[in-house]
């Protein structure tokens, strides 16, 4: 996996090292080594992303939509946010990377979204989206496993 980190606070080596190592850890846990090593992840650290967009983080496919392997993850890196916050948001977005790579989640440009074999309407409430439910279910688990790994 190639991980590139840039943006607000990217000069903070402690933060970028934590994000880089966490991205690798999450990728290996979610997809295994063979799949994870073929990914390109651009992590954009954005000041006040939550204020600008209403979300703390985003994941989008930047490469081939038929076989997604290149992604951009945006994370709110405002000074009020802790490393822990950002690592948890990264875990959440890495779950989405896994969903795209394994073709569990397909974002159709016609406005619909396909989750596994089911096509969902664009007016599905955020809290009812099954891909978000999975990401929220796994984010703390992944972060806790990462912290355990660091403390071994």
Rosetta silent file (secondary structure, phi, psi, omega in degrees, C-alpha in Angstrom):
SEQUENCE: XXXXXXXXXXXXXXXXXXXXXXXXXXXXXXXXXXXXXXXXXXXXXXXXXXXXXXXXXXXXXXXXXXXXXXXXXXXXXXXXXXXXXXXXXXXXXXXXXXXXXXXXXXXXXXXXXXXXXXXXXXXXXXXXXXXXXXXXXXXXXXXXXXXXXXXX
SCORE:     score description
SCORE:     0.000 S_00000001
   1 L     0.000  133.548  174.408    0.000    0.000    0.000 S_00000001
   2 E  -102.315  126.860 -178.613    1.245    3.411   -0.868 S_00000001
   3 E  -122.259  124.351  177.836    0.149    6.069    1.591 S_00000001
   4 E  -119.115  130.244 -178.320    0.660    9.768    0.919 S_00000001
   5 E  -122.381  128.378  178.729   -0.259   12.311    3.591 S_00000001
   6 E  -148.953  163.636  175.873   -0.537   16.030    2.939 S_00000001
   7 E   115.536 -161.150 -175.703   -2.353   19.112    4.121 S_00000001
   8 L   -61.981  124.465 -178.632   -2.933   20.943    7.390 S_00000001
   9 L    77.156    9.475 -179.374   -0.655   19.588   10.173 S_00000001
  10 L   -71.588  -12.978  175.418    1.148   17.250    7.743 S_00000001
  11 L   -78.350  -11.160  177.820    4.479   18.738    8.923 S_00000001
  12 L   -79.131  100.245 -174.326    3.768   17.146   12.312 S_00000001
  13 H   -62.936  -33.875  178.748    5.852   13.975   11.941 S_00000001
  14 H   -63.549  -43.432  179.162    4.285   12.330   14.970 S_00000001
  15 H   -67.087  -47.976 -177.469    0.811   12.733   13.476 S_00000001
  16 H   -65.627  -36.057  176.274    1.780   11.630    9.963 S_00000001
  17 H   -64.232  -42.769  179.668    3.644    8.586   11.327 S_00000001
  18 H   -62.609  -44.228  179.757    0.612    7.603   13.408 S_00000001
  19 H   -66.255  -42.439 -179.419   -1.722    7.962   10.407 S_00000001
  20 H   -61.421  -49.847 -179.403    0.649    6.107    8.066 S_00000001
  21 H   -65.401  -39.421  179.342    1.102    3.158   10.432 S_00000001
  22 H   -65.926  -40.959  179.001   -2.610    3.051   11.271 S_00000001
  23 H   -59.226  -44.372  177.809   -3.577    3.067    7.572 S_00000001
  24 H   -63.122  -47.451 -179.122   -1.309    0.063    7.006 S_00000001
  25 H   -59.213  -49.499 -179.106   -2.590   -1.739   10.095 S_00000001
  26 H   -62.487  -42.603  179.354   -6.249   -1.158    9.190 S_00000001
  27 H   -59.981  -45.102  179.510   -5.634   -2.156    5.573 S_00000001
  28 H   -65.357  -42.019  179.822   -3.979   -5.425    6.564 S_00000001
  29 H   -64.371  -41.541 -173.872   -6.704   -6.234    9.101 S_00000001
  30 H   -83.037  -32.801 -170.761   -9.557   -5.481    6.706 S_00000001
  31 H  -126.279  -10.029 -176.437   -8.213   -6.792    3.408 S_00000001
  32 H    81.182  163.650 -174.079   -5.145   -8.905    4.031 S_00000001
  33 H   -65.930  -39.666 -176.187   -1.647   -8.322    2.690 S_00000001
  34 H   -63.980  -42.978 -179.026   -2.191   -9.308   -0.918 S_00000001
  35 H   -77.416  -42.937 -175.824   -5.034   -6.898   -1.475 S_00000001
  36 H   -63.199  -36.947 -175.494   -3.742   -4.091    0.758 S_00000001
  37 L   -68.818  -12.932  179.874   -0.325   -3.867   -0.879 S_00000001
  38 L   -98.820   15.295 -178.508   -1.922   -2.958   -4.228 S_00000001
  39 L  -103.241  153.011  172.921   -3.711    0.136   -2.925 S_00000001
  40 E  -122.732  118.669 -178.324   -2.845    3.810   -3.183 S_00000001
  41 E  -118.778  117.429  171.925   -4.267    5.939   -0.368 S_00000001
  42 E   -97.510  118.389  176.808   -3.970    9.750   -0.404 S_00000001
  43 E  -102.750  117.234  179.012   -4.789   11.149    3.028 S_00000001
  44 E  -102.756  118.904  177.246   -5.667   14.834    2.888 S_00000001
  45 E   -91.167  120.082 -172.171   -5.588   16.615    6.230 S_00000001
  46 E  -119.150  125.154  176.578   -8.096   19.455    6.082 S_00000001
  47 L   -71.136  128.416  175.774   -8.417   22.261    8.605 S_00000001
  48 L    61.052   35.979  178.010  -12.036   22.704    9.776 S_00000001
  49 H   -57.923  -41.711 -179.156  -13.448   20.020    7.447 S_00000001
  50 H   -60.554  -43.290  178.534  -16.391   19.494    9.825 S_00000001
  51 H   -63.569  -38.791 -175.611  -17.259   23.217    9.684 S_00000001
  52 H   -76.931  -34.289 -170.515  -16.997   23.272    5.903 S_00000001
  53 H  -124.487  -16.525 -176.415  -18.854   20.049    5.075 S_00000001
  54 L    88.639    3.124 -179.475  -20.626   18.741    8.175 S_00000001
  55 L  -131.502  151.891  177.594  -18.436   15.607    8.298 S_00000001
  56 L   -84.491  -20.930 -178.158  -15.169   14.724   10.027 S_00000001
  57 E  -161.024  157.396  177.846  -13.932   12.536    7.192 S_00000001
  58 E  -140.213  154.294  171.507  -14.661   11.320    3.657 S_00000001
  59 E  -130.811  133.187  176.268  -13.498    8.495    1.418 S_00000001
  60 E  -141.489  150.398  176.345  -13.689    8.600   -2.356 S_00000001
  61 E   -80.666  129.939  179.506  -12.428    6.495   -5.228 S_00000001
  62 L  -111.199  -13.816 -179.007   -9.964    8.447   -7.359 S_00000001
  63 L  -105.320 -146.813 -178.293   -8.909    5.743   -9.813 S_00000001
  64 L   -59.638  122.218 -178.801  -10.668    3.120  -11.901 S_00000001
  65 L   -74.808  -25.176  179.583  -14.264    2.726  -10.725 S_00000001
  66 L   -74.320  -31.946  178.766  -14.534   -0.811  -12.115 S_00000001
  67 L  -138.935   75.175 -173.202  -11.578   -2.040  -10.063 S_00000001
  68 L   -64.772  125.977  176.648  -10.996    0.584   -7.356 S_00000001
  69 L  -138.083   -7.962  179.623   -7.454    0.640   -5.985 S_00000001
  70 E  -119.481  130.470 -173.542   -6.804    4.392   -5.609 S_00000001
  71 E  -138.768  153.927  170.292   -8.525    6.417   -2.903 S_00000001
  72 E  -119.577  128.343  175.034   -8.560    9.802   -1.260 S_00000001
  73 E  -115.859  122.732  175.790   -9.403   10.045    2.410 S_00000001
  74 E  -102.486  135.493 -178.778  -10.030   13.515    3.816 S_00000001
  75 E  -132.245  137.168  176.193   -9.772   13.959    7.580 S_00000001
  76 E   -71.544  111.047 -177.782  -10.538   16.996    9.735 S_00000001
  77 L  -107.939   26.054  177.764   -7.146   17.820   11.225 S_00000001
  78 L   -54.664  151.670 -176.197   -8.201   20.960   13.101 S_00000001
  79 L   -60.428  -24.801 -179.530   -6.153   21.625   16.216 S_00000001
  80 L   -74.324  -15.579 -178.098   -9.129   20.791   18.469 S_00000001
  81 L   -89.610  136.005 -178.544   -9.141   17.196   17.184 S_00000001
  82 L   -84.439  165.776  173.306   -6.955   14.644   18.937 S_00000001
  83 H   -57.464  -43.331 -179.504   -4.784   11.980   17.361 S_00000001
  84 H   -57.741  -46.141  177.560   -7.258    9.437   18.715 S_00000001
  85 H   -54.249  -51.300 -175.256  -10.151   11.184   16.940 S_00000001
  86 H   -65.846  -36.212  178.740   -8.275   11.190   13.633 S_00000001
  87 H   -69.659  -34.263  175.932   -7.170    7.554   13.961 S_00000001
  88 H   -69.517  -42.559  177.917  -10.757    6.468   14.644 S_00000001
  89 H   -64.216  -37.187  176.938  -12.030    8.465   11.643 S_00000001
  90 H   -63.431  -41.997  177.930   -9.282    6.890    9.538 S_00000001
  91 H   -58.534  -45.132  179.143  -10.429    3.425   10.684 S_00000001
  92 H   -58.030  -47.873 -177.630  -13.991    4.305    9.630 S_00000001
  93 H   -70.207  -31.554  176.227  -12.860    5.466    6.188 S_00000001
  94 H   -67.669  -28.263  172.840  -10.601    2.434    5.721 S_00000001
  95 H   -63.540  -40.654  176.950  -13.701    0.267    6.192 S_00000001
  96 H   -64.830  -38.340  175.601  -15.160    2.140    3.214 S_00000001
  97 H   -57.404  -48.421  178.475  -11.965    1.470    1.247 S_00000001
  98 H   -57.458  -42.422 -179.093  -12.444   -2.241    1.979 S_00000001
  99 H   -63.115  -40.790  178.030  -16.083   -2.012    0.878 S_00000001
 100 H   -68.836  -45.440 -176.829  -15.112   -0.419   -2.447 S_00000001
 101 H   -62.353  -41.358 -178.480  -12.203   -2.805   -3.089 S_00000001
 102 L   -85.678    7.110  179.138  -14.298   -5.886   -2.409 S_00000001
 103 L    55.732   36.212  171.825  -17.129   -4.429   -4.524 S_00000001
 104 L   -83.005  -29.543 -177.862  -19.485   -4.509   -1.547 S_00000001
 105 E  -124.053  123.397  176.164  -20.209   -0.811   -2.103 S_00000001
 106 E  -126.492  121.661 -179.955  -20.746    0.729   -5.534 S_00000001
 107 E   -97.755  101.410 -179.901  -21.567    4.415   -5.792 S_00000001
 108 L   -77.873  137.431 -179.253  -23.446    4.842   -9.061 S_00000001
 109 L   -72.825   -5.137  177.238  -23.228    8.319  -10.572 S_00000001
 110 L   -79.897   -3.983  179.020  -26.937    8.095  -11.381 S_00000001
 111 L   109.951  -18.354  178.673  -27.617    8.805   -7.705 S_00000001
 112 L   -89.783  162.312  177.661  -28.140    5.260   -6.503 S_00000001
 113 E  -131.553  136.561  177.889  -25.836    3.190   -4.346 S_00000001
 114 E  -107.143  125.686  174.566  -25.448   -0.558   -4.409 S_00000001
 115 E  -111.871  110.798 -175.456  -24.642   -2.387   -1.179 S_00000001
 116 L    56.245 -108.539 -178.876  -23.648   -5.949   -1.971 S_00000001
 117 L  -105.328    2.367 -174.219  -26.614   -7.146   -4.098 S_00000001
 118 E  -107.405  129.478  176.108  -29.128   -4.505   -3.050 S_00000001
 119 E   -90.176  123.617 -179.558  -29.668   -1.184   -4.836 S_00000001
 120 E  -105.440  149.774  179.633  -30.571    1.565   -2.374 S_00000001
 121 L   -75.949  155.644 -178.203  -32.290    4.800   -3.158 S_00000001
 122 L   -69.385  -16.100  179.922  -30.433    8.073   -2.881 S_00000001
 123 L   -92.941   14.926  175.988  -32.854    9.305   -0.193 S_00000001
 124 L   -63.057  131.940  179.604  -31.797    6.567    2.275 S_00000001
 125 L   -65.166  144.446 -178.059  -31.156    8.173    5.665 S_00000001
 126 H   -51.870  -47.619 -176.430  -27.507    8.266    6.706 S_00000001
 127 H   -69.848  -12.680  177.930  -28.108    6.207    9.843 S_00000001
 128 H   -97.598   -3.894 -178.416  -29.899    3.533    7.761 S_00000001
 129 L   -73.196  119.636 -175.239  -27.074    3.061    5.254 S_00000001
 130 H   -63.030  -31.237  178.186  -25.693   -0.459    5.798 S_00000001
 131 H   -68.959  -31.781  175.944  -22.140    0.517    4.751 S_00000001
 132 H   -74.153  -39.116  176.849  -22.133    3.233    7.409 S_00000001
 133 H   -57.719  -44.750  178.989  -23.486    0.820   10.004 S_00000001
 134 H   -64.050  -43.680 -178.662  -20.593   -1.527    9.250 S_00000001
 135 H   -62.734  -43.135  177.672  -18.031    1.295    9.365 S_00000001
 136 H   -66.736  -36.391  179.951  -19.322    2.548   12.731 S_00000001
 137 H   -65.620  -34.514 -174.572  -19.424   -1.009   14.075 S_00000001
 138 H   -95.672  -18.931 -171.872  -15.783   -1.637   13.135 S_00000001
 139 H   -60.186  -47.965 -179.159  -14.095    1.749   13.732 S_00000001
 140 H   -69.574  -37.589  178.048  -13.598    1.433   17.518 S_00000001
 141 H   -60.273  -47.836  178.689  -12.706   -2.256   17.235 S_00000001
 142 H   -62.387  -44.290 -179.745   -9.994   -1.476   14.669 S_00000001
 143 H   -62.779  -45.040  179.428   -8.668    1.446   16.701 S_00000001
 144 H   -61.497  -40.945  177.538   -8.555   -0.640   19.895 S_00000001
 145 H   -64.483  -37.482  178.176   -6.695   -3.434   18.057 S_00000001
 146 H   -65.040  -44.404  178.310   -4.245   -0.868   16.704 S_00000001
 147 H   -62.174  -41.496  176.755   -3.618    0.515   20.205 S_00000001
 148 H   -61.438  -44.058  178.344   -3.085   -3.027   21.537 S_00000001
 149 H   -58.539  -43.077 -179.881   -0.634   -3.705   18.715 S_00000001
 150 H   -66.419  -30.700 -176.076    1.335   -0.550   19.602 S_00000001
 151 L   -90.749    3.116  178.942    1.482   -1.520   23.277 S_00000001
 152 L   -71.047    0.000    0.000    2.814   -5.048   22.681 S_00000001
